[in-house]
Amino acid sequence: MKPRINLDDRTALETVIPLETPFIVFIDPASSCNFKCTFCPTGHRQLIADTGRYQGAMKYDVFTKAIDDLGAFGKPIKVLRMYKDGEPFLNKRLADMIAYAKKSGYVDYIDTTTNGTFLTPERLGPVIEAGLDKINISVDGMTRETYQEFTGFDFDFDKFVEGVKWLDANKGDMEVSIKIPGELITEAQRQEFFDTFGDYCDRIFIENFAPCWPEFDVEERSGIKIGDVGIYQQALKPTDTCPYIFYAMSVNADGLVSSCFLDWGRKLIIGDVRTTPLSQIWTSDAMNALRLQHLEGRRCENKVCGSCGQLTHCLPDNIDDHREMLLERFREKVTINPAVKAPGGLKPMAPIAAE
């Protein structure tokens, strides 16, 4: 019984940042989703339409360009996260993408997260063969009725369970993690969840909902009350400096690059992988201006970062106690154009037409 994120033996960030090579890169195979989850921005179609965000699958050549760009870093990235805003299996070339990334030598580990709709031998087989290291499966209820209420999808729960069992029997070395929000099940269903899935995965966990999305009120949108403990049942701890921007960045489905994987509204855009190498985006003035803003204790001046609940409810790392030292080190090693402002709080960047 462990959460999907690895909380053991984490690198002390204060000893390594600023990083020449990011630990993690998110690449979103698809920004759209077949679910309409009340607790997720992507589930609110009009909300997403109002941002002008590209909705669809990532083109294969955009993906290969992003992977090829990783070769410019000094060493392989630790994790390629093939998910962000949508359902990855909506991209029919997902297996090809995984295989390409694996063969590149620029990635140590690849994982993805799915809502479970496509857990069939036909869709899973190629992904397993391609070398996916880990799959996180989100369960959004223990009945068809719960799925209908919170995801807006007529989910065949029995077929889903059979898909999980097939995956367990055929996964090879791939790790399978299954999680469910505790708010979507009754007390009796908690044990039913473990009984149903516990023998068919490597990790299983009951999570809590969290107000993780900036400028998106989960409680208001879903009607679900957020508790006073974190997503992994940990005690809440106020955090002022976001560590994610120091070790990760995200490539959206259209190629626009965000400084944060929670950038559903595209207000934290720092570049475009189709026109600029990822190595340049990682050290760009826009990205570094955002890092400097956080290190100087000015996070809440940023309308997006200032409204992010990830820092209280979900954060596995905390560098607040080391901020002064890191600020001094950052200023010694990084030169920033003072005319460049940190992204955030502005109107979303106009999306570039997808190829």
C-alpha positions as CSV (number, residue, x, y, z in Angstrom):
1,M,0.0,0.0,0.0
2,K,2.0,2.9,-1.4
3,P,1.1,6.1,-3.3
4,R,1.9,6.3,-7.0
5,I,4.7,8.8,-6.4
6,N,7.9,7.4,-4.9
7,L,8.5,9.1,-1.6
8,D,11.5,7.1,-0.6
9,D,15.2,8.0,-1.3
10,R,14.4,11.4,-2.9
11,T,17.3,13.6,-3.9
12,A,17.7,16.6,-1.6
13,L,17.0,19.3,-4.1
14,E,19.0,22.0,-2.2
15,T,22.2,20.0,-3.0
16,V,21.7,19.9,-6.8
17,I,19.8,22.9,-8.1
18,P,20.2,24.7,-10.4
19,L,20.1,21.6,-12.6
20,E,21.7,21.5,-16.0
21,T,19.5,18.5,-16.9
22,P,15.9,18.3,-15.6
23,F,15.0,15.3,-13.6
24,I,11.5,15.0,-15.1
25,V,9.9,16.0,-18.4
26,F,6.2,15.7,-18.9
27,I,5.1,15.2,-22.5
28,D,1.3,15.1,-23.1
29,P,0.2,12.6,-25.7
30,A,-3.3,14.1,-25.8
31,S,-4.7,17.2,-24.2
32,S,-8.3,15.9,-24.6
33,C,-10.1,13.3,-22.6
34,N,-13.2,11.1,-23.0
35,F,-14.1,11.8,-19.4
36,K,-15.8,15.0,-18.1
37,C,-14.6,14.8,-14.6
38,T,-16.1,17.5,-12.4
39,F,-12.8,17.7,-10.4
40,C,-10.5,18.3,-13.3
41,P,-10.3,21.4,-15.6
42,T,-10.1,19.3,-18.7
43,G,-13.6,17.9,-17.9
44,H,-15.1,21.3,-18.2
45,R,-15.3,21.7,-22.0
46,Q,-16.4,25.3,-22.1
47,L,-13.8,26.3,-19.5
48,I,-11.1,24.8,-21.7
49,A,-12.5,26.3,-24.9
50,D,-12.4,29.8,-23.3
51,T,-8.6,29.4,-22.9
52,G,-8.1,28.7,-26.6
53,R,-6.1,25.6,-25.6
54,Y,-5.4,23.1,-28.3
55,Q,-7.6,20.0,-27.8
56,G,-6.3,16.8,-29.5
57,A,-3.5,14.4,-29.8
58,M,0.2,15.3,-30.1
59,K,1.6,14.8,-33.6
60,Y,4.3,12.1,-33.8
61,D,6.9,14.4,-35.3
62,V,6.4,16.9,-32.5
63,F,7.0,14.1,-30.0
64,T,10.2,12.8,-31.8
65,K,11.5,16.4,-31.9
66,A,11.0,16.7,-28.2
67,I,12.8,13.4,-27.5
68,D,15.6,14.3,-29.9
69,D,16.1,17.5,-28.0
70,L,16.8,15.6,-24.8
71,G,20.1,14.5,-26.3
72,A,21.5,18.0,-25.8
73,F,21.4,17.7,-22.1
74,G,24.5,16.3,-20.3
75,K,22.8,13.1,-19.2
76,P,19.5,11.2,-19.6
77,I,16.5,12.6,-17.7
78,K,15.4,10.4,-14.8
79,V,11.7,10.2,-15.8
80,L,9.6,10.9,-18.9
81,R,6.0,11.3,-17.7
82,M,3.7,10.7,-20.7
83,Y,0.6,12.4,-19.4
84,K,-0.5,15.9,-18.3
85,D,-4.0,17.2,-19.3
86,G,-5.8,14.4,-21.1
87,E,-6.1,10.6,-21.6
88,P,-2.8,9.3,-23.1
89,F,-4.4,6.3,-24.8
90,L,-6.5,8.7,-27.0
91,N,-3.2,9.0,-29.0
92,K,-3.2,6.0,-31.2
93,R,0.6,6.2,-31.6
94,L,1.3,6.0,-27.8
95,A,3.2,2.7,-28.1
96,D,5.3,4.1,-31.0
97,M,6.1,7.1,-28.8
98,I,7.2,5.0,-25.9
99,A,9.3,2.8,-28.1
100,Y,11.0,5.8,-29.7
101,A,11.8,7.3,-26.3
102,K,13.1,4.0,-25.0
103,K,15.5,3.6,-27.9
104,S,16.8,7.1,-27.8
105,G,18.9,6.5,-24.7
106,Y,17.9,9.9,-23.4
107,V,15.4,8.6,-20.9
108,D,15.9,6.4,-17.9
109,Y,12.3,5.6,-17.0
110,I,8.9,6.2,-18.6
111,D,5.5,6.2,-16.9
112,T,1.9,7.2,-17.8
113,T,-1.4,7.7,-16.1
114,T,-4.7,6.5,-17.5
115,N,-8.4,6.5,-16.6
116,G,-8.6,2.9,-17.6
117,T,-11.0,3.1,-20.5
118,F,-8.6,1.5,-22.9
119,L,-7.3,-1.4,-20.8
120,T,-7.7,-4.0,-23.5
121,P,-5.2,-6.5,-24.9
122,E,-5.3,-4.7,-28.2
123,R,-4.2,-1.4,-26.7
124,L,-2.1,-2.6,-23.8
125,G,-0.1,-5.2,-25.7
126,P,1.9,-2.7,-27.9
127,V,2.5,-0.4,-24.9
128,I,4.0,-3.3,-22.8
129,E,6.1,-4.4,-25.8
130,A,7.3,-0.8,-26.3
131,G,8.9,-0.9,-22.8
132,L,6.6,1.3,-20.6
133,D,8.1,1.1,-17.1
134,K,5.0,2.0,-15.1
135,I,1.3,2.7,-15.5
136,N,-0.8,4.5,-13.0
137,I,-4.4,3.6,-13.2
138,S,-7.0,6.0,-11.8
139,V,-10.2,4.5,-10.4
140,D,-13.0,7.0,-10.1
141,G,-15.6,5.0,-8.2
142,M,-16.6,1.4,-7.5
143,T,-19.9,1.5,-9.4
144,R,-21.1,2.5,-12.8
145,E,-23.3,5.1,-11.2
146,T,-20.5,6.8,-9.4
147,Y,-18.6,7.1,-12.7
148,Q,-21.6,8.6,-14.4
149,E,-22.0,11.2,-11.6
150,F,-18.4,12.4,-11.4
151,T,-16.9,11.6,-14.8
152,G,-19.9,12.0,-17.1
153,F,-19.0,8.7,-18.7
154,D,-20.9,5.4,-19.0
155,F,-18.1,3.3,-17.7
156,D,-18.1,-0.5,-18.0
157,F,-16.7,-1.2,-14.6
158,D,-16.7,-5.0,-14.9
159,K,-14.8,-4.8,-18.2
160,F,-12.4,-2.5,-16.6
161,V,-11.7,-5.0,-13.8
162,E,-11.0,-7.7,-16.4
163,G,-8.6,-5.4,-18.2
164,V,-6.7,-4.8,-15.0
165,K,-6.4,-8.6,-14.4
166,W,-5.2,-9.1,-18.0
167,L,-2.6,-6.4,-17.5
168,D,-1.3,-8.0,-14.3
169,A,-1.0,-11.4,-16.1
170,N,0.9,-9.9,-19.1
171,K,2.7,-6.9,-17.8
172,G,6.2,-8.4,-17.7
173,D,8.5,-6.0,-15.8
174,M,6.1,-3.1,-15.9
175,E,5.0,-1.7,-12.6
176,V,1.2,-1.2,-12.1
177,S,-0.1,1.4,-9.6
178,I,-3.8,1.8,-8.8
179,K,-5.3,4.6,-6.8
180,I,-8.8,6.0,-6.0
181,P,-9.9,9.2,-4.3
182,G,-11.4,8.3,-0.9
183,E,-14.1,10.9,-1.4
184,L,-15.6,8.8,-4.2
185,I,-16.3,5.7,-2.2
186,T,-18.1,4.8,1.0
187,E,-16.4,3.3,4.0
188,A,-17.6,-0.1,3.0
189,Q,-16.2,0.3,-0.5
190,R,-12.7,1.1,0.8
191,Q,-12.2,-2.6,1.6
192,E,-14.0,-3.6,-1.6
193,F,-11.4,-1.5,-3.6
194,F,-8.5,-3.4,-2.0
195,D,-10.3,-6.7,-2.5
196,T,-11.0,-6.0,-6.1
197,F,-7.6,-4.7,-7.2
198,G,-5.1,-5.5,-4.5
199,D,-3.9,-8.8,-6.0
200,Y,-3.5,-7.3,-9.5
201,C,-1.1,-4.4,-9.0
202,D,2.3,-3.6,-7.4
203,R,1.1,-0.4,-5.6
204,I,-2.4,0.5,-4.4
205,F,-3.5,3.5,-2.5
206,I,-6.6,5.5,-1.4
207,E,-5.7,9.2,-2.1
208,N,-7.5,12.4,-1.0
209,F,-8.7,15.1,-3.3
210,A,-6.6,18.3,-3.3
211,P,-7.1,21.8,-4.5
212,C,-4.1,21.3,-6.8
213,W,-5.2,23.2,-9.9
214,P,-4.3,26.9,-10.0
215,E,-7.4,29.1,-10.6
216,F,-9.7,26.2,-10.5
217,D,-11.9,25.6,-7.4
218,V,-12.3,21.8,-7.0
219,E,-14.8,22.1,-4.3
220,E,-17.1,24.5,-6.2
221,R,-16.8,22.6,-9.5
222,S,-17.3,19.1,-8.0
223,G,-19.2,19.6,-4.8
224,I,-16.6,17.6,-3.0
225,K,-15.3,18.9,0.3
226,I,-11.5,19.0,0.5
227,G,-10.2,17.6,3.8
228,D,-7.5,18.9,6.1
229,V,-4.8,16.3,5.1
230,G,-2.8,16.1,1.9
231,I,-3.3,13.9,-1.2
232,Y,-1.1,11.2,0.3
233,Q,-2.7,11.5,3.7
234,Q,0.2,13.6,4.9
235,A,-0.1,16.6,7.2
236,L,-0.5,19.9,5.5
237,K,2.6,22.1,5.5
238,P,2.6,25.7,4.1
239,T,5.1,26.0,1.3
240,D,6.3,29.2,-0.4
241,T,8.8,28.0,-3.0
242,C,7.7,25.6,-5.7
243,P,10.4,23.0,-6.2
244,Y,8.8,21.6,-9.4
245,I,10.1,24.5,-11.6
246,F,13.6,23.6,-10.6
247,Y,13.6,20.0,-11.7
248,A,10.7,19.6,-14.3
249,M,9.0,21.1,-17.3
250,S,6.1,20.1,-19.5
251,V,5.6,19.8,-23.2
252,N,1.9,20.2,-24.1
253,A,0.1,18.3,-26.8
254,D,0.6,21.1,-29.4
255,G,4.3,21.6,-28.6
256,L,4.0,24.6,-26.3
257,V,6.1,24.2,-23.3
258,S,4.9,25.0,-19.8
259,S,7.0,25.6,-16.7
260,C,4.5,23.5,-14.7
261,F,2.5,20.3,-15.3
262,L,-0.5,22.0,-13.7
263,D,-0.7,24.7,-16.3
264,W,-4.1,23.7,-17.7
265,G,-4.9,27.3,-18.8
266,R,-1.6,27.8,-20.6
267,K,-0.6,30.9,-18.6
268,L,2.9,29.6,-17.7
269,I,4.2,29.1,-21.3
270,I,8.0,29.4,-21.6
271,G,8.6,28.3,-25.2
272,D,7.6,26.0,-28.1
273,V,9.5,22.8,-28.7
274,R,8.6,23.0,-32.4
275,T,10.8,26.0,-32.8
276,T,13.2,26.0,-29.9
277,P,15.4,23.2,-28.4
278,L,14.2,22.0,-25.0
279,S,17.7,22.6,-23.6
280,Q,17.4,26.3,-24.4
281,I,13.8,26.5,-23.0
282,W,15.1,24.9,-19.8
283,T,17.6,27.7,-19.2
284,S,15.5,30.4,-20.9
285,D,15.0,33.9,-19.3
286,A,11.3,33.2,-18.9
287,M,11.9,30.0,-16.9
288,N,14.7,31.5,-14.8
289,A,12.6,34.6,-14.1
290,L,9.9,32.4,-12.6
291,R,12.5,30.6,-10.5
292,L,13.9,33.8,-9.3
293,Q,10.5,35.1,-8.4
294,H,10.0,32.1,-6.2
295,L,13.4,32.2,-4.6
296,E,12.9,35.9,-3.8
297,G,9.7,35.1,-1.9
298,R,7.4,36.7,-4.5
299,R,5.4,33.6,-5.5
300,C,2.1,35.2,-4.6
301,E,2.7,38.1,-6.9
302,N,2.1,35.6,-9.6
303,K,-1.6,35.1,-10.1
304,V,-1.2,31.5,-11.2
305,C,1.4,30.2,-8.8
306,G,-0.1,32.2,-6.0
307,S,-3.4,30.3,-6.3
308,C,-1.8,26.8,-6.5
309,G,-2.9,24.3,-3.9
310,Q,-0.3,21.8,-5.0
311,L,2.2,23.4,-2.6
312,T,0.1,22.6,0.5
313,H,-1.7,19.4,-0.4
314,C,0.5,17.4,-2.8
315,L,4.1,18.5,-2.4
316,P,6.7,15.7,-1.7
317,D,9.7,18.2,-1.5
318,N,10.2,21.5,0.4
319,I,13.1,23.9,-0.2
320,D,11.8,26.8,1.8
321,D,14.5,26.5,4.5
322,H,17.2,26.7,1.9
323,R,15.9,29.6,-0.1
324,E,18.4,32.2,0.9
325,M,21.3,29.9,0.1
326,L,19.7,28.8,-3.2
327,L,19.0,32.4,-4.2
328,E,22.7,33.3,-3.7
329,R,23.8,30.2,-5.7
330,F,21.2,30.9,-8.4
331,R,22.4,34.5,-8.8
332,E,26.0,33.4,-9.1
333,K,25.3,30.8,-11.8
334,V,22.4,32.3,-13.7
335,T,22.1,35.5,-15.7
336,I,18.7,36.8,-16.5
337,N,17.5,39.6,-18.8
338,P,15.8,42.0,-16.3
339,A,13.3,43.0,-19.0
340,V,11.9,39.5,-19.1
341,K,9.0,38.9,-16.7
342,A,8.0,35.6,-15.2
343,P,5.1,33.9,-16.9
344,G,1.8,33.8,-15.0
345,G,-1.1,36.1,-14.3
346,L,-1.4,37.2,-17.9
347,K,-3.8,36.2,-20.6
348,P,-3.0,32.8,-22.0
349,M,-0.5,32.7,-24.9
350,A,-2.4,32.5,-28.2
351,P,-2.1,28.8,-29.3
352,I,-0.1,28.1,-32.4
353,A,-2.1,26.0,-34.8
354,A,-1.3,22.3,-34.4
355,E,0.2,20.6,-37.4
